[in-house]
Amino acid sequence: MRPLALQLEETGWTTRGVLLPGFGPQIEKLLDYTYQDWLAEAEAALSELRKQHHPVMVVGYSLGGALAILLAARHMVDGLVLLAPFWKVDHLLWSLLPILKPVFRHIRPFRLVKLDFSDHEVRAGIHSFLPGTDLDDPVVQQQIRDFRLPLKLFSQIRSAGQHAYRSAPLISAPALVFQGREDDLVKPALTRSLVNRFATSPTYVEVPGKHDLPVQNAIGWSTIRERLLRFADSVTQVEMTARNRARS
């Protein structure tokens, strides 16, 4: 998210990146937290920002998009920006999670999406987590496909997505939504279905590319940057107009 934050800061915005509990250096404790813990951390950050800054805009990507929706549904925000907002995976196993969880302890997440190891974005995404990995080695490729994660984690992600989908009709703030046309994880049809539930019609922008929308070398980066800054400026203009009316 840092590239987006830097772009906003260059135009005068103060930005705050939220490291969710259990992520980053706490990754070994990830299973100790629920999506309610992630949401509480984001709510605390929003509360602190609102004490000193106005207007306040929430930006969320993927799972963070689901949490951003929940924030905007619960609290007054002046703008909402979503990038490939997650609410479910279009795969049979995803709908079966409540049934599978009591029986199986782990799931192989890379079996749910197509992994093309010749694709630049796929390789860049994997190298960001596993730098120096030889992605041309068939043994390594198979090990990645067989990588397992606890079902408990996916159950929390699923709950966050479902809650966001149910809360979408409560969104009344101006919203800007970006979606990659070739995204295999958060598919365009799912995102369109989600934003159609908003109380007010958001600005929906499809760009070429897959799931890694905030990456600066992504195909759709220039469009995302331009539309984001334009939207942020409109949020500022609305706030200035409201202040001038209040003074008069």
Secondary structure as the mmCIF struct_conf table of DSSP 4:
data_model
#
loop_
_struct_conf.conf_type_id
_struct_conf.id
_struct_conf.beg_label_comp_id
_struct_conf.beg_label_asym_id
_struct_conf.beg_label_seq_id
_struct_conf.end_label_comp_id
_struct_conf.end_label_asym_id
_struct_conf.end_label_seq_id
HELX_RH_AL_P HELX_RH_AL_P1 ARG A 2 GLU A 10
TURN_TY1_P TURN_TY1_P1 THR A 11 GLY A 12
TURN_TY1_P TURN_TY1_P2 PRO A 21 GLY A 22
BEND BEND1 PHE A 23 PHE A 23
HELX_RH_3T_P HELX_RH_3T_P1 GLY A 24 ASP A 32
HELX_RH_AL_P HELX_RH_AL_P2 TYR A 35 GLN A 52
BEND BEND2 HIS A 54 PRO A 55
STRN STRN1 MET A 57 TYR A 61
TURN_TY1_P TURN_TY1_P3 SER A 62 SER A 62
HELX_RH_AL_P HELX_RH_AL_P3 LEU A 63 ARG A 74
BEND BEND3 HIS A 75 HIS A 75
BEND BEND4 ASP A 78 ASP A 78
STRN STRN2 GLY A 79 LEU A 83
BEND BEND5 ALA A 84 ALA A 84
BEND BEND6 TRP A 87 TRP A 87
BEND BEND7 ASP A 90 HIS A 91
HELX_RH_AL_P HELX_RH_AL_P4 LEU A 92 SER A 95
TURN_TY1_P TURN_TY1_P4 LEU A 96 LEU A 96
HELX_RH_AL_P HELX_RH_AL_P5 LEU A 97 LEU A 100
TURN_TY1_P TURN_TY1_P5 LYS A 101 VAL A 103
BEND BEND8 ARG A 105 ARG A 105
STRN STRN3 HIS A 106 ILE A 107
HELX_RH_3T_P HELX_RH_3T_P2 PRO A 109 ARG A 111
BEND BEND9 LEU A 112 VAL A 113
TURN_TY1_P TURN_TY1_P6 PHE A 117 SER A 118
HELX_RH_AL_P HELX_RH_AL_P6 HIS A 120 PHE A 129
BEND BEND10 LEU A 130 LEU A 130
TURN_TY1_P TURN_TY1_P7 PRO A 131 GLY A 132
TURN_TY1_P TURN_TY1_P8 LEU A 135 ASP A 136
HELX_RH_AL_P HELX_RH_AL_P7 PRO A 138 ARG A 145
TURN_TY1_P TURN_TY1_P9 ASP A 146 ASP A 146
STRN STRN4 LEU A 149 PRO A 150
HELX_RH_AL_P HELX_RH_AL_P8 LEU A 151 SER A 167
HELX_RH_3T_P HELX_RH_3T_P3 ALA A 168 LEU A 170
BEND BEND11 ALA A 173 ALA A 173
STRN STRN5 ALA A 175 GLY A 180
TURN_TY1_P TURN_TY1_P10 ARG A 181 GLU A 182
BEND BEND12 ASP A 184 VAL A 186
HELX_RH_AL_P HELX_RH_AL_P9 PRO A 188 VAL A 195
TURN_TY1_P TURN_TY1_P11 ASN A 196 ARG A 197
BEND BEND13 PHE A 198 THR A 200
HELX_LH_PP_P HELX_LH_PP_P1 SER A 201 PRO A 202
STRN STRN6 THR A 203 VAL A 207
BEND BEND14 PRO A 208 GLY A 209
BEND BEND15 HIS A 211 HIS A 211
TURN_TY1_P TURN_TY1_P12 LEU A 213 PRO A 214
TURN_TY1_P TURN_TY1_P13 GLN A 216 ASN A 217
BEND BEND16 ALA A 218 ALA A 218
TURN_TY1_P TURN_TY1_P14 ILE A 219 GLY A 220
HELX_RH_AL_P HELX_RH_AL_P10 TRP A 221 ARG A 247
#
